[in-house]
Amino acid sequence: MSRSSIKINSLHTKPAETVQLSSVFQKGDFIVEHAGARSPAAFGVVRGVENAIHGSLVLDVQFPTERLYTFANHCQHYKDWLDENGF
C-alpha cells in the first residue's frame, strides 16, 4: 500500500469510546496527511482518535474518496498546513 493509511477494517484498536481524545487532534478537525515525499498531501476530517496496540495514536479519518485509519504523526492541522504554504 503506497499510503501510510490502513483500511479501516484491518487495524485492531481499542474501542473509540474507551480512549480519551488527543489534545493534538480531536473529532471534527480538518487535517492534512503527509504519506511521503512522492505522495501528494491528502485532506480529510477526523472522525475519531484511538490508541493502537503498540501505543501509537491513530486517527479515523474521512478522506474525500474513502474512510481510513492513519497515524497521527503523519498528519497536521489544515490551518497549520495553510500557514506553512503561504495561504
Secondary structure as the mmCIF struct_conf table of DSSP 4:
data_model
#
loop_
_struct_conf.conf_type_id
_struct_conf.id
_struct_conf.beg_label_comp_id
_struct_conf.beg_label_asym_id
_struct_conf.beg_label_seq_id
_struct_conf.end_label_comp_id
_struct_conf.end_label_asym_id
_struct_conf.end_label_seq_id
BEND BEND1 ARG A 3 SER A 4
STRN STRN1 ILE A 6 LYS A 7
HELX_RH_3T_P HELX_RH_3T_P1 ILE A 8 SER A 10
STRN STRN2 THR A 13 THR A 13
HELX_RH_3T_P HELX_RH_3T_P2 ALA A 16 THR A 18
BEND BEND2 VAL A 19 VAL A 19
HELX_LH_PP_P HELX_LH_PP_P1 GLN A 20 SER A 22
BEND BEND3 SER A 23 VAL A 24
TURN_TY1_P TURN_TY1_P1 LYS A 27 GLY A 28
STRN STRN3 PHE A 30 GLU A 33
BEND BEND4 ALA A 37 SER A 39
HELX_LH_PP_P HELX_LH_PP_P2 PRO A 40 ALA A 41
STRN STRN4 ALA A 42 ASN A 51
STRN STRN5 ALA A 52 ALA A 52
TURN_TY1_P TURN_TY1_P2 ILE A 53 HIS A 54
BEND BEND5 GLY A 55 GLY A 55
STRN STRN6 LEU A 57 GLN A 62
BEND BEND6 PRO A 64 THR A 65
STRN STRN7 ARG A 67 PHE A 71
HELX_RH_3T_P HELX_RH_3T_P3 ALA A 72 HIS A 74
STRN STRN8 CYS A 75 HIS A 77
HELX_RH_AL_P HELX_RH_AL_P1 TYR A 78 GLU A 84
TURN_TY1_P TURN_TY1_P3 ASN A 85 GLY A 86
#
